[in-house]
Amino acid sequence: MKIVIAPDKFKGSLSAMEVCNAIEAGIHQYDPAIETIKHPLADGGEGTLTILQNHFNLKSVSVMVKDPLFRDITTTYKHNENTAFIEMANASGLQLLEESKRNCCHTTTFGTGQLILDAIKKGFKNIVLFIGGSATNDGGVGMATALGYRFYSESGDEIVPIGKELISINSIDSQKLLFDIKDVNVTVVCDVKNPLYGPNGAAYIYGSQKGASAAEIEMLDVGLNHFSKQVSKYLNMDVGEMEGAGAAGGLGAGAVCFLNAKMQSGIDFVMEQTGFNQLLDNTIDLIITGEGSVDKQTIEGKVIKGVSERAIENQIPFSILAGKIEDYNLIKNNLRPHNLMAITSSTITIADAIQNAAIHLQRLSFQLIQNFYNTINNTQ
């Protein structure tokens, strides 16, 4: 038997490769003769560069930039000969802020713009920007400000490029850019399809997890709507309803209108770059995938969704292992996994699941393979 192990990370607990190792251990505990292929994945959010590094020999560049609260930090991006790979979470991510400091009314993507500008100045013509895990809701105006765009209020003052100031933008000046937009080819990789504003937009869907109150979320949404109108007026671009515009607090929209970027699905990009599709020939008996939290967002464009589509296309059974599962029936009915199992249960708390994830995954994968063998034997 040959099994492909292709999970995402279990956020806050295990990297994608550590998940692979735990699942492999459980499989080999059941039967050491089973052949396993470990192929960790990501969906374009934080951790994607680590996945690419597993497959390619990328080099790192260290840069001092501003974090989401304009504090100096040193962070990195990676590159090969002609392409810079930038993870916005490294400069503007929620992971950089302690919980008490999180509020996307006051955060900026300025540091992400500094990383992009550094790559441009170093001569990289192709930039791949991964935009998951943001602490921001500024529509990308912070990034744009670092690149030379200027945003002015009705009184003619330059605004501070943070979320709560989007409502104050009265004009956009692109006359003093620090780069030539025609010389750079930017691809934005993300894992969500939300529009910029509205009930499914950046503020209402993600604002609370970035520290915004209900009243602040309403204000931020009004700001994003206003921002889109100013972009239409001054840059002649309509980004409000664009799929993925709301990713990373509107950085999806910002990258398109300020960098002329092209959007690409995160999981599609990672699978294409790492050769996942080429693994799935008729010698594969099972694919095991998973992530920390499986819920209704999983069916939108996460790793598990991408794996399920390719498994079904190639007529290969696949199973899902998760830290916790919400919307069990929705996942089961939409993705049709052979098995869907979670670490958390009536006897295992979330804290236990996070702290001892590797042990629990090994146990679950043993049970999964045992059940898979029993199913095969019963149908023969």
Salt bridges, closest charged atoms under 4 A:
ASP8 OD1 - LYS9 NZ 3.85
GLU24 OE1 - LYS38 NZ 3.28
GLU46 OE2 - LYS11 NZ 2.89
ASP67 OD2 - ARG71 NE 2.83
ASP72 OD1 - LYS66 NZ 2.71
ASP118 OD2 - LYS122 NZ 2.93
GLU158 OE2 - ARG150 NE 3.29
ASP180 OD1 - LYS182 NZ 3.34
ASP191 OD2 - LYS302 NZ 3.02
ASP268 OD1 - ARG310 NH2 2.84
GLU309 OE2 - LYS305 NZ 3.72
GLU309 OE1 - ARG310 NH1 3.83
GLU326 OE2 - LYS324 NZ 3.66
ASP352 OD1 - HIS360 NE2 3.19
